[in-house]
Amino acid sequence: MIKKFDKHSYFKNRELSWLDFNGRVLEEARDPENPLLERVNFLGITQSNVDEFFMVRVASLNKMYSVGIKTTDASGMTPKQQIDAINLLEQQMVVKRYNTYNRSLLPQLEKEKIKIAKIKNITDEQHHSLHRYFNDDLYPVLTPLADDSSRPFPFISNNSLNLAIRLQENKNSKNKPFATIRIPETFGRLIKLPREENCFILVEEIIKEFIGTLFPGFQVIESATYRVIRDMDLDVAEEDTSNLLREVQKQLKKREHGKVMRLEIEASMSHNLSDRLIKNLNVDQSAVYRINGPIDLTFLKKLPGKVTGHDDLHYQPFRAFVDPQLAPGQNIFAAIRQHDFLMQHPYDSFSSVVHFIEQAASDPSVLAIKMTLYRVSGNSPIIKYLGLAAQKGKQVTVLVEVKARFDEENNVRWAKQLEKMGCHVIYGLVGLKTHCKMALVIRREEDGIRRYLHLGTGNYNDVTANFYTDMGIFTANLDMGIDASNIFNMLSGYAKPPYFHKLHISPHKIREFISRKIDDEINYAQNGQTAEIRMKMNSLSDQKIIEKLYQASAAGVKIKLIVRGICCLKNDLPGISENIEVHSIVGRFLEHSRIYYFYNQGNEDVYLSSADMMTRNLDRRVELLFPALQSEIKAKIISIFNLMWQDNLKARVLHGDQFERIDRRGLEPFSSQEYFVQEAMKKNQVLLESRQQAKANSVFQPMMHHDDPLQFQIDPKEEE
């Protein structure tokens, strides 16, 4: 009898799994083995994570519920059931976050003489200074907005911090007018107090203290902070791409008025005020969160950068390794022509990728540059070099994905700037996001036209490359270069290549390829041969892929998965998932690389990809999966996976549908991320010593016979 692998009980709900992941980030904030200011940063990250989750995922569920959709997900939950379960679990997580803030981090910060002060605990001198600051700086920009018979309840924008205020004209007045004030963002949340080095106060504390100044003739009888999170999912109609840029800009303006998904109110707020907000904001009672502490903990991500004199409370800095063959001053194309290069960021410097585009821009032999951009930094050097290349007469084609969530505004700006600089800009395909990471340089050489490629798992973002782990390959492989040309022709025109030599793209083709490779391992296992699958990804939620993995496990295929975030697979199902082991690494760096490995009768096929095993990546995005062809690169990727698999400090292991920390009793503590940091530092040290030795040899060179061949020179650029 053929087993069925699609029962609801075999799947964990995607949204609840994501909340569990955010709980693992929270564990890092609670872990005393992490440096204190890094723990503070982790707590801020949990807040920004959950804010985006409500703006997008909860918003999507609410839309489904509002139009009466009652179909279930893989786990058997309707949209309404998911919304209720999310709010129930998140209420518990809020309590845990603020216990971490109030009971753990604040006291430990104070031991280090780092304070987030309350107004009642500051000195008279500091109070006087803040009063002056309020009058001179804050007061002129504050705008009280009333809600009464002649003035409707004002619009409260997404993610803004606000004060709800109750007033009284005199003691005998029964009328208690309401007003609200938006806390200005221009001053920042953390205001430094005078006379103390690392003492800060939150800006809303200052405003609350002196708020009466804004209401002469009235007494402020209550003031409390609140914040709303709205539906910020972009809903772009894409009948054609000719007006896509304009449509995105229009939707950016509209989404600010999305429905309220979540209302956070200060725990001390009276029911009179909270009921008024709930009614006017039209928010469900289950989505109201009473907060025991400062609302919106994202300010904690800024605190470490404001603290002075406490380097010991941060991660120890390290310098990423730059391969000498890929360094500025070297001919990067000559190096890539000799052999492929594997990059593992942030341990290998992203500067080599920037240098690849920089050299392409200035090299007279380069004819064209083609590139996809999904997320780039606010001051991207890559944009600058692409523009420079166009100005030098090279043909530059850039696909800028203007639908990249929460980077839409940034990408629209870059798209316009690239066009001004002379680049040909594509805005993506109808109905699909282009998420693949690919840069193609076409160069005229003595033996003809040659293509040079960079293929990566992560964005061309020089900022996030410092704290996202990603992998990329430089190659001049002919077949891969032809495939890349065909992909760009497909993205920019009407080309439909009949097949690809080495690369696999979504929509659909990556799904088909992965399914086929899993089927191969199933066949090997059924024939009594060794069969193994290893995968590393951000998220595993696609039902069909999970069913295929269950089928492989049931057939005897050994499966190792490293899944950072969402994991809808369960590994406690007798006869179904017993051969599946799942780890999740959450640590100093955000694990972002994707690795797909198949034993293939000992041939060990290894692939990197921009795609997770999620339905959106497989069916609704342009994604790329590419092979490691050279044996040393293949071996290096396998080694990286194996080292991560050995992690017992930052890895958790899945038991059923819950991740738990590894029992380290009797084990030597091992953090894969720290191992890679140390390896980068060792490589830098070896390189430094070799350069020093070479310099010494060039300065103290013994006298040689005039025809002695053992003479060499130091490249002055290399010495720099």
For each residue, the residues with C-beta under 8 A, 3 or more apart:
1:
2:
3: 551 554 575 576
4: 7
5: 10 546 547 550 551 554 576
6: 10 74 543 547
7: 4 10
8: 11 72 74 75 76
9: 76
10: 5 6 7 546 550 570 573 576 577
11: 8 73 74 75 76 543 546 568 569 570
12: 16 17 75 567 568 569 570 657
13: 16 17 73 75 77 82 85 568
14: 17 18 73 74 75 541 566 568
15: 18 19 53 57 58 61 82 85 86
16: 12 13 19 20 82 85 86 89
17: 12 13 14 20 21 541 565 566 567 568 657
18: 14 15 21 22 53 57 565 566
19: 15 16 22 23 50 53 86 89 90 93
20: 16 17 23 24 658 659
21: 17 18 24 25 564 565 566 584 586
22: 18 19 25 26 46 49 50 53 93
23: 19 20 26 27 93 96
24: 20 21 27 28 584 586 652 659
25: 21 22 28 29 42 45 46 49 586
26: 22 23 29 30 42 43 46 93 96 97 100
27: 23 24 30 31 586 661
28: 24 25 31 34 38 39 42 586 587
29: 25 26 34 39 40 42 43 46 100 105
30: 26 27 39 100 104
31: 27 28 34 39
32:
33: 649
34: 28 29 31 38 39 42
35: 38 39 312 313 314 315
36: 39 40 105 108 109 112 313
37: 40 41 303 304 307 310 313 314
38: 28 34 35 41 42 304 313 314 315 588
39: 28 29 30 31 34 35 36 42 43 105
40: 29 36 37 43 44 105 109 300 303 304
41: 37 38 44 45 300 301 303 304
42: 25 26 28 29 34 38 39 45 46
43: 26 29 39 40 46 47 97 100 101 105 297 300
44: 40 41 47 48 297 298 299 300 301 302 303
45: 25 41 42 48 49 301
46: 22 25 26 29 42 43 49 50 93 97 297
47: 43 44 50 51 97 296 297 298 300
48: 44 45 51 52 298 301
49: 22 25 45 46 52 53
50: 19 22 46 47 53 54 90 93
51: 47 48 54 55 159 229 296 298
52: 48 49 55 56 406
53: 15 18 19 22 49 50 56 57 58
54: 50 51 57 58 59 229 261 262
55: 51 52 58 59 158 229 230 231 232 233 261
56: 52 53 59 60 232 233 405
57: 15 18 53 54 60 61
58: 15 53 54 55 61 62 83 86 261 262
59: 54 55 56 62 63 230 231 232 233 258 259 261
60: 56 57 63 64 233
61: 15 57 58 64 65 79 82 83 86
62: 58 59 65 66 79 83 231 259 261
63: 59 60 66 67 231 233
64: 60 61 67 69 79
65: 61 62 68 69 78 79 80 83
66: 62 63
67: 63 64
68: 65
69: 64 65 78 79
70: 78 79 80
71: 78
72: 8 75 76 77 78
73: 11 13 14 76 77 82
74: 6 8 11 14 543 546 568
75: 8 11 12 13 14 72 568
76: 8 9 11 72 73
77: 13 72 73 81 82 85
78: 65 69 70 71 72 81 82
79: 61 62 64 65 69 70 82 83
80: 65 70 83 84
81: 77 78 84 85
82: 13 15 16 61 73 77 78 79 85 86
83: 58 61 62 65 79 80 86 87 286
84: 80 81 87 88 286
85: 13 15 16 77 81 82 88 89
86: 15 16 19 58 61 82 83 89 90
87: 83 84 90 91 286 287
88: 84 85 91 92 286
89: 16 19 85 86 92 93
90: 19 50 86 87 93 94 289
91: 87 88 94 95 289
92: 88 89 95 96
93: 19 22 23 26 46 50 89 90 96 97
94: 90 91 97 98 289 291
95: 91 92 98 99 292
96: 23 26 92 93 99 100
97: 26 43 46 47 93 94 100 101 297
98: 94 95 101 102 291 292 293
99: 95 96 102 103 104
100: 26 29 30 43 96 97 103 104 105
101: 43 97 98 104 105 106 293 297 300
102: 98 99 106 292 293
103: 99 100 106 107
104: 30 99 100 101 107 108
105: 29 36 39 40 43 100 101 108 109
106: 101 102 103 109 110 116
107: 103 104 110 111
108: 36 104 105 111 112
109: 36 40 105 106 112 114 115 116
110: 106 107 113 114 115
111: 107 108
112: 36 108 109 198 310 313
113: 110 197 198
114: 109 110 198 199 303 307 310
115: 109 110 196 198 199 200
116: 106 109 190 200 201 202 294 303
117: 121 122 193 199 200 201
118: 121 122 201 205
119: 122 127 130 201 205 206 208 209
120:
121: 117 118
122: 117 118 119 126 127 130 193 201
123: 126 127 195
124: 127 128
125: 128 129 194 195
126: 122 123 129 130 193 194 195
127: 119 122 123 124 130 131
128: 124 125 131 132
129: 125 126 132 133 193 194
130: 119 122 126 127 133 134 191 193 201 206 209 210
131: 127 128 134 135 210
132: 128 129 135 136
133: 129 130 136 137 138 191 206
134: 130 131 137 138 139 206 207 209 210 213
135: 131 132 138 139 210 213
136: 132 133 139
137: 133 134 140 141 187
138: 133 134 135 141 142 184 187 203 206 207 210
139: 134 135 136 142 210 213 214
140: 137
141: 137 138 184 186
142: 138 139 181 184 207 214
143: 181 182
144: 165 179 180 181 214 215
145: 151 154 179 180 181
146: 151 177 178 179
147: 151 152 153 154 178 179 180 276 280
148: 151 177 178
149:
150:
151: 145 146 147 148 154
152: 147
153: 147 280
154: 145 147 151 180
155: 257
156: 160 162 180 182 228 281
157: 160 182 228 230 256
158: 55 228 229 230 232 256 258
159: 51 227 228 229 230 296
160: 156 157 182 183 185 227 228
161: 182 183 189 204 225 227 295 296
162: 156 180 181 182 183 225 226 227
163: 180 181 183 204 207 208 211 223 224 225 226
164: 178 180 222 223 224 225 226 265 269 273 276 277
165: 144 178 179 180 181 211 215 220 222 223
166: 176 177 178 220 221 222 223 270 272 273
167: 176 177 178 179 215 218 219 220 221
168: 171 173 176 218 219 221
169: 173 175 177 217 218 219
170: 173 219
171: 168
172:
173: 168 169 170 176
174:
175: 169
176: 166 167 168 173 221 272
177: 146 148 166 167 169 218
178: 146 147 148 164 165 166 167 273 276
179: 144 145 146 147 165 167 215
180: 144 145 147 154 156 162 163 164 165
181: 142 143 144 145 162 163 165 207 211 214
182: 143 156 157 160 161 162
183: 160 161 162 163 203 204 207 225
184: 138 141 142 187 203
185: 160 188
186: 141
187: 137 138 184 191 203
188: 185 191 203 299 302
189: 161 202 203 204 296 299 302
190: 116 200 201 202 203 299 302 303 306
191: 130 133 187 188 200 201 202 203 206
192: 199 200 306
193: 117 122 126 129 130 196 199 200 201
194: 125 126 129
195: 123 125 126
196: 115 193 199
197: 113 308 309
198: 112 113 114 115 306 307 308 309 310
199: 114 115 117 192 193 196
200: 115 116 117 190 191 192 193 303 306
201: 116 117 118 119 122 130 190 191 193 205 206
202: 116 189 190 191 205 206 294 299
203: 138 183 184 187 188 189 190 191 206 207
204: 161 163 183 189 207 208 225 294
205: 118 119 201 202 208 209
206: 119 130 133 134 138 191 201 202 203 209 210
207: 134 138 142 163 181 183 203 204 210 211
208: 119 163 204 205 211 223
209: 119 130 134 205 206
210: 130 131 134 135 138 139 206 207 213
211: 163 165 181 207 208 214 215 220 223
212: 215 218 219 220
213: 134 135 139 210 216
214: 139 142 144 181 211
215: 144 165 167 179 211 212 218 220
216: 213
217: 169
218: 167 168 169 177 212 215
219: 167 168 169 170 212
220: 165 166 167 211 212 215 223
221: 166 167 168 176
222: 164 165 166 269 270 273
223: 163 164 165 166 208 211 220
224: 163 164 265 266 268 269 270 273
225: 161 162 163 164 183 204 265 266 294 295
226: 162 163 164 263 264 265 266 269 277 295
227: 159 160 161 162 263 264 295 296
228: 156 157 158 159 160 260 262 263 264 281 283
229: 51 54 55 158 159 260 261 262 263 264
230: 55 59 157 158 159 255 256 257 258 259 260 261
231: 55 59 62 63 255 258 259 260 261
232: 55 56 59 158 255 258 406
233: 55 56 59 60 63 255 258 405
234: 248 251 252 255 403 405 408
235: 251 255
236: 244 247 248 251 403
237: 247
238: 241 244 247 430 431
239: 430
240: 243 244 430
241: 238 244 427 428 429 430
242:
243: 240 246 247
244: 236 238 240 241 247 248 402 427 428
245: 248 249 402 412 415 427
246: 243 249 250
247: 236 237 238 243 244 250 251
248: 234 236 244 245 251 252 402 403 408 412
249: 245 246 252 253 412
250: 246 247 253 254
251: 234 235 236 247 248 254 255
252: 234 248 249 255 256 408 409 412
253: 249 250 256
254: 250 251 257
255: 230 231 232 233 234 235 251 252 258
256: 157 158 230 252 253
257: 155 230 254
258: 59 158 230 231 232 233 255 261
259: 59 62 230 231 282
260: 228 229 230 231 263 281 282 283 287
261: 54 55 58 59 62 229 230 231 258 287
262: 54 58 228 229 283 287 289
263: 226 227 228 229 260 277 278 281 283 287 288 289
264: 226 227 228 229 289 291 295 296
265: 164 224 225 226 269 273 274 277 288 289 290 291 295
266: 224 225 226 269 290 291 295
267: 290 291 292 293
268: 224
269: 164 222 224 226 265 266 273 274 290
270: 166 222 224 273 274
271: 274 275
272: 166 176 275 276
273: 164 166 178 222 224 265 269 270 276 277
274: 265 269 270 271 277 278 288
275: 271 272 278 279
276: 147 164 178 272 273 279 280
277: 164 226 263 265 273 274 280 281 283
278: 263 274 275 281 283 285 288
279: 275 276 282
280: 147 153 276 277
281: 156 228 260 263 277 278
282: 259 260 279
283: 228 260 262 263 277 278 287 288
284: 287 288
285: 278 288
286: 83 84 87 88
287: 87 260 261 262 263 283 284
288: 263 265 274 278 283 284 285
289: 90 91 94 262 263 264 265
290: 265 266 267 269
291: 94 98 264 265 266 267 294 295
292: 95 98 102 267
293: 98 101 102 267 297
294: 116 202 204 225 291 297 299
295: 161 225 226 227 264 265 266 291
296: 47 51 159 161 189 227 264 299
297: 43 44 46 47 97 101 293 294 300
298: 44 47 48 51 301
299: 44 188 189 190 202 294 296 302 303
300: 40 41 43 44 47 101 297 303
301: 41 44 45 48 298 304
302: 44 188 189 190 299 305 306
303: 37 40 41 44 114 116 190 200 299 300 306 307
304: 37 38 40 41 301 307 313 314
305: 302
306: 190 192 198 200 302 303
307: 37 114 198 303 304 310 313
308: 197 198
309: 197 198
310: 37 112 114 198 307 313 314
311: 314
312: 35
313: 35 36 37 38 112 304 307 310
314: 35 37 38 304 310 311 317
315: 35 38 588
316:
317: 314
318: 677 680 681
319: 680 681 684
320: 345 346 347 348 349 350 351 466 680
321: 347 348 349 680 683 684 687
322: 326 327 348 349 351 352
323: 326 327 341 348 352
324: 327 330 687 718
325: 330 332 335 341
326: 322 323 330 332 335 341 352 355 356 474
327: 322 323 324 330 352 355 718
328: 351 355 358 717
329: 715 717 718 720
330: 324 325 326 327 334 335 717 718
331: 334 335 359
332: 325 326 335 336 352 355 356 359 474
333: 336 337 359 363 441 443 452 476
334: 330 331 337 338
335: 325 326 330 331 332 338 341
336: 332 333 339 340 341 452 474 475 476
337: 333 334 450 452 476
338: 334 335
339: 336 630
340: 336 473 474 475 476 477 629 630 633
341: 323 325 326 335 336 352 473 474 475
342: 471 472 473 628 633 636 637
343: 348 350 352 353 456 471 472 473 474
344: 347 348 469 470 471 593 640 676
345: 320 348 349 350 458 465 468 469 470 471 472
346: 320 349 350 465 466 467 468 469 589
347: 320 321 344 676 677 679 680
348: 320 321 322 323 343 344 345 352 680
349: 320 321 322 345 346 352
350: 320 343 345 346 353 354 462 465 466
351: 320 322 328 354 355 462
352: 322 323 326 327 332 341 343 348 349 355 356 474
353: 343 350 356 357 382 439 454 456 460 465 472
354: 350 351 357 358 381 382 385 462
355: 326 327 328 332 351 352 358 359
356: 326 332 352 353 359 360 439 441 452 454 474
357: 353 354 360 361 369 371 382 385 386 389 439
358: 328 354 355 361 362 381 385
359: 331 332 333 355 356 362 363
360: 356 357 363 366 369 385 389 394 441 443 452
361: 357 358 366 369 385 386 388 389 392 394
362: 358 359 388 389 392
363: 333 359 360 366 443
364:
365: 443 444 445
366: 360 361 363 369 389 394 441 442 443
367: 394 395 442 443 444 449
368: 394 395 396 397 440 441 442
369: 357 360 361 366 386 389 394 395 396 397 439 440 441 442
370: 396 397 398 438 439 440 442 484 485 488
371: 357 382 386 397 398 399 438 439 440 460
372: 398 399 401 434 436 437 438 439 491
373: 376 382 398 399 400 401 411 414 459 460
374: 401 404 407 433 434 435 437 459 460
375: 404 407 410 411 459 460 461 464
376: 373 380 382 383 410 411 414 459 460 461 462
377: 380 461 462 463 464
378: 410 463
379:
380: 376 377 383 384 414 460 461 462
381: 354 358 384 385 462
382: 353 354 357 371 373 376 385 386 460 462
383: 376 380 386 387 414 417 418
384: 380 381 387 388
385: 354 357 358 360 361 381 382 388 389
386: 357 361 369 371 382 383 389 390 396 398 418 421 423
387: 383 384 390 391 396 417 418 421 422 423
388: 361 362 384 385 391 392 421
389: 357 360 361 362 366 369 385 386 392 394 396
390: 386 387 393 394 396 418 421 422 423
391: 387 388 421 422
392: 361 362 388 389
393: 390
394: 360 361 366 367 368 369 389 390
395: 367 368 369 424
396: 368 369 370 386 387 389 390 418 422 423 424
397: 368 369 370 371 423 424 425 426 488 492
398: 370 371 372 373 386 418 423 424 425 426
399: 371 372 373 425 426 427 428 434 488 491 492
400: 373 411 414 415 418 425 426 427 428
401: 372 373 374 404 411 427 428 433 434 435
402: 244 245 248 408 411 412 415 427 428
403: 234 236 248 408 428 433
404: 374 375 401 407 408 411 433
405: 56 233 234 408
406: 52 232
407: 374 375 404 410 411
408: 234 248 252 402 403 404 405 411 412
409: 252 412 413
410: 375 376 378 407 413 414
411: 373 375 376 400 401 402 404 407 408 414 415
412: 245 248 249 252 402 408 409 415 416
413: 409 410 416 417
414: 373 376 380 383 400 410 411 417 418
415: 245 400 402 411 412 418 419 425 427
416: 412 413 419 420
417: 383 387 413 414 420 421
418: 383 386 387 390 396 398 400 414 415 421 423 425
419: 415 416 422 423 425
420: 416 417
421: 386 387 388 390 391 417 418
422: 387 390 391 396 419
423: 386 387 390 396 397 398 418 419
424: 395 396 397 398 492
425: 397 398 399 400 415 418 419
426: 397 398 399 400 491 492
427: 241 244 245 399 400 401 402 415
428: 241 244 399 400 401 402 403 432 433 434
429: 241 432 434 491 622
430: 238 239 240 241
431: 238 620
432: 428 429 507 620 621 622
433: 374 401 403 404 428 620 621 622
434: 372 374 399 401 428 429 491 621 622
435: 374 401 610 611 617 621 622 623
436: 372 487 505 610 622 623 624
437: 372 374 455 456 457 458 459 460 472 610 624
438: 370 371 372 453 454 455 456 484 487 488 624
439: 353 356 357 369 370 371 372 453 454 460
440: 368 369 370 371 451 452 453 481 484 485 488
441: 333 356 360 366 368 369 451 452 453
442: 366 367 368 369 370 449 450 451 452 485
443: 333 360 363 365 366 367 449 450 451 452
444: 365 367 448 449
445: 365 448 449 450
446:
447: 450
448: 444 445
449: 367 442 443 444 445
450: 337 442 443 445 447 476 481
451: 440 441 442 443 476 478 481 482 484 485
452: 333 336 337 356 360 440 441 442 443 474 475 476 481
453: 438 439 440 441 473 474 475 476 477 480 481 484
454: 353 356 438 439 472 473 474
455: 437 438 472 473 475 480 484 503 608 624 626
456: 343 353 437 438 460 470 471 472 473 608 610
457: 437 470 471 472 592 593 594 608 609 610
458: 345 437 461 464 465 468 470 471 472 592 593 610
459: 373 374 375 376 437 464 465 468 470
460: 353 371 373 374 375 376 380 382 437 439 456
461: 375 376 377 380 458 464 465
462: 350 351 354 376 377 380 381 382 465 466
463: 377 378 466
464: 375 377 458 459 461 467 468
465: 345 346 350 353 458 459 461 462 468 470
466: 320 346 350 462 463
467: 346 464 588 589 590
468: 345 346 458 459 464 465 589 590 592
469: 344 345 346 589 590 591 592 593 673
470: 344 345 456 457 458 459 465 592 593
471: 342 343 344 345 456 457 458 593 595 608 637 640
472: 342 343 345 353 437 454 455 456 457 458 608
473: 340 341 342 343 453 454 455 456 608 626 628 633
474: 326 332 336 340 341 343 352 356 452 453 454
475: 336 340 341 452 453 455 480 481 629
476: 333 336 337 340 450 451 452 453 481
477: 340 453 480 481 502 629
478: 451 481 482
479: 482 483 501 502
480: 453 455 475 477 483 484 501 502 503 626 629
481: 440 450 451 452 453 475 476 477 478 484 485
482: 451 478 479 485 486 501
483: 479 480 486 487 497 500 501 502 503
484: 370 438 440 451 453 455 480 481 487 488 503
485: 370 440 442 451 481 482 488 489
486: 482 483 489 490 495 497 500
487: 436 438 483 484 490 491 497 500 503 505 624
488: 370 397 399 438 440 484 485 491 492
489: 485 486 492 493 495 497
490: 486 487 493 495 496 497
491: 372 399 426 429 434 487 488 622
492: 397 399 424 426 488 489
493: 489 490
494:
495: 486 489 490
496: 490
497: 483 486 487 489 490 500
498:
499:
500: 483 486 487 497 503 504 505 509
501: 479 480 482 483
502: 477 479 480 483 626 627 629
503: 455 480 483 484 487 500 624 625 626
504: 500 509 510 513 607 624 625 626
505: 436 487 500 509 510 622 623 624 625
506: 509 510 511 611 617 618 619 621 622 623 624
507: 432 618 619 620 621 622 623
508: 511 512 618 619
509: 500 504 505 506 512 513
510: 504 505 506 513 514 609 611 617 618 623 625
511: 506 508 514 515 542 544 545 618 619
512: 508 509 515 516
513: 504 509 510 516 517 625
514: 510 511 517 518 545 548 596 613 625
515: 511 512 518 519 544 545 548
516: 512 513 519 520
517: 513 514 520 521 533 596 598 600 605
518: 514 515 521 522 533 548 549 551 552 557 598
519: 515 516 522 523 548
520: 516 517 523 524 598 600
521: 517 518 524 525 531 532 533 552 557 598 599 600
522: 518 519 525 526 531 551 552 555 557
523: 519 520 526 527
524: 520 521 527 529 530 531 557 599 601
525: 521 522 528 529 531 552 555 556 557
526: 522 523 555 556
527: 523 524
528: 525
529: 524 525 601
530: 524 599 601 602
531: 521 522 524 525 552 555 556 557 558 599
532: 521 557 558 559 560 597 598 599
533: 517 518 521 549 552 557 558 559 560 597 598 599
534: 559 560 561 595 596 597 641
535: 540 559 560 561 562 594 595 596 597 613
536: 561 562 563 591 593 594 595 641 644
537: 540 561 562 563 564 594 595 612 613
538: 563 564 565 566 591 592 594 612
539: 563 564 565 566 567 612 613 614
540: 535 537 545 546 561 563 566 567 568 569 612 613 614
541: 14 17 546 566 567 568 613 614 615
542: 511 545 546 613 614 615 618
543: 6 11 74 546 547 568 615
544: 511 515 547 548
545: 511 514 515 540 542 548 549 613 618
546: 5 10 11 74 540 541 542 543 549 550 568 569 613
547: 5 6 543 544 550 551
548: 514 515 518 519 544 545 551 552
549: 518 533 545 546 552 553 559 561 569 577 580
550: 5 10 546 547 553 554 569 573 576 577 580
551: 3 5 518 522 547 548 554 555
552: 518 521 522 525 531 533 548 549 555 557 559 579
553: 549 550 556 557 559 576 577 578 579 580
554: 3 5 550 551 575 576 579
555: 522 525 526 531 551 552
556: 525 526 531 553 579
557: 518 521 522 524 525 531 532 533 552 553 579
558: 531 532 533 579
559: 532 533 534 535 549 552 553 579 580 581
560: 532 533 534 535 581 583 645
561: 534 535 536 537 540 549 567 569 580 581 582 583
562: 535 536 537 582 583 584 585 591 595 641 644 645
563: 536 537 538 539 540 566 567 582 583 584
564: 21 537 538 539 584 585 586 590 591 592
565: 17 18 21 538 539 584
566: 14 17 18 21 538 539 540 541 563 614
567: 12 17 539 540 541 561 563 582 584 654 659
568: 11 12 13 14 17 74 75 540 541 543 546
569: 11 12 540 546 549 550 561 577 580 582 654
570: 10 11 12 573 577 654 656 657
571: 577 578 580 581 582 654 655 656
572: 577 655 656 657
573: 10 550 570 576 577 578
574: 578
575: 3 554 578
576: 3 5 10 550 553 554 573
577: 10 549 550 553 569 570 571 572 573 580
578: 553 571 573 574 575
579: 552 553 554 556 557 558 559
580: 549 550 553 559 561 569 571 577
581: 559 560 561 571 653 654
582: 561 562 563 567 569 571 653 654 659
583: 560 561 562 563 644 645 647 651 652 653 654
584: 21 24 562 563 564 565 567 651 652 654 659
585: 562 564 591 644 647 650 651 652 672 673
586: 21 24 25 27 28 564 591 650 652
587: 28 591 649 650 671 673
588: 38 315 467 650 673 674
589: 346 467 468 469 673
590: 467 468 469 564
591: 469 536 538 562 564 585 586 587
592: 457 458 468 469 470 538 564
593: 344 457 458 469 470 471 536 608
594: 457 535 536 537 538 608 609 610 611 612
595: 471 534 535 536 537 562 606 607 608 637 640 641
596: 514 517 534 535 606 607 608 609 625
597: 532 533 534 535 604 605 606 607 637 638 641
598: 517 518 520 521 532 533 604 605
599: 521 524 530 531 532 533 602 603 604
600: 517 520 521 603 604 605
601: 524 529 530
602: 530 599
603: 599 600
604: 597 598 599 600 634 638
605: 517 597 598 600 627
606: 595 596 597 627 628 634 637 638
607: 504 595 596 597 625 626 627 628
608: 455 456 457 471 472 473 593 594 595 596 625 626 628 637
609: 457 510 594 596 623 624 625 626
610: 435 436 437 456 457 458 594 617 623 624 625
611: 435 506 510 594 614 617 618 621 623 624 625
612: 537 538 539 540 594 617
613: 514 535 537 539 540 541 542 545 546 617 618
614: 539 540 541 542 566 611 617 618
615: 541 542 543 618 619 620
616: 619 620 621
617: 435 506 510 610 611 612 613 614 620 621 623
618: 506 507 508 510 511 542 545 611 613 614 615 621 623
619: 506 507 508 511 615 616
620: 431 432 433 507 615 616 617
621: 432 433 434 435 506 507 611 616 617 618
622: 429 432 433 434 435 436 491 505 506 507
623: 435 436 505 506 507 510 609 610 611 617 618
624: 436 437 438 455 487 503 504 505 506 609 610 611
625: 503 504 505 510 513 514 596 607 608 609 610 611
626: 455 473 480 502 503 504 607 608 609
627: 502 605 606 607
628: 342 473 606 607 608 633 634 637
629: 340 475 477 480 502 633 634
630: 339 340 633 634
631: 634 635
632: 635 636
633: 340 342 473 628 629 630 636 637
634: 604 606 628 629 630 631 637 638
635: 631 632 638 639
636: 342 632 633 639 640
637: 342 471 595 597 606 608 628 633 634 640 641
638: 597 604 606 634 635 641 642
639: 635 636 642 643
640: 344 471 595 636 637 643 644 676
641: 534 536 562 595 597 637 638 644 645
642: 638 639 645 646
643: 639 640 646 647 672 675 676
644: 536 562 583 585 640 641 647 651 672
645: 560 562 583 641 642
646: 642 643 670 672
647: 583 585 643 644 650 651 670 671 672 673
648: 651 662 664 667 669 670
649: 33 587 664 669 670 671 674
650: 585 586 587 588 647 671 672 673
651: 583 584 585 644 647 648 662 672
652: 24 583 584 585 586 659 660 661 662
653: 581 582 583 659 660 661 662
654: 567 569 570 571 581 582 583 584 657 658 659
655: 571 572 658 659 660
656: 570 571 572
657: 12 17 570 572 654
658: 20 654 655
659: 20 24 567 582 584 652 653 654 655
660: 652 653 655
661: 27 652 653
662: 648 651 652 653 667
663:
664: 648 649 667 669
665:
666:
667: 648 662 664 670
668:
669: 648 649 664
670: 646 647 648 649 667 675
671: 587 647 649 650 674 675
672: 585 643 644 646 647 650 651 675 676
673: 469 585 587 588 589 647 650 676 677
674: 588 649 671 677 678
675: 643 670 671 672 678 679
676: 344 347 640 643 672 673 679 680
677: 318 347 673 674 680 681
678: 674 675 681 682
679: 347 675 676 682 683
680: 318 319 320 321 347 348 676 677 683 684
681: 318 319 677 678 684 685
682: 678 679 685 686
683: 321 679 680 686 687
684: 319 321 680 681 687 688
685: 681 682 688 689
686: 682 683 689 690
687: 321 324 683 684 690 691
688: 684 685 691 692
689: 685 686 692 693
690: 686 687 693 694
691: 687 688 694 695 718 719
692: 688 689 695 696
693: 689 690 696 697
694: 690 691 697 698 714
695: 691 692 698 699 714 719
696: 692 693 699 700
697: 693 694 700 701
698: 694 695 701 712 713 714
699: 695 696
700: 696 697
701: 697 698 704 711
702:
703:
704: 701 708 710 711
705: 708
706:
707:
708: 704 705 711
709:
710: 704
711: 701 704 708
712: 698
713: 698
714: 694 695 698 718 719
715: 329 718 719
716: 719 720
717: 328 329 330 720
718: 324 327 329 330 691 714 715
719: 691 695 714 715 716
720: 329 716 717
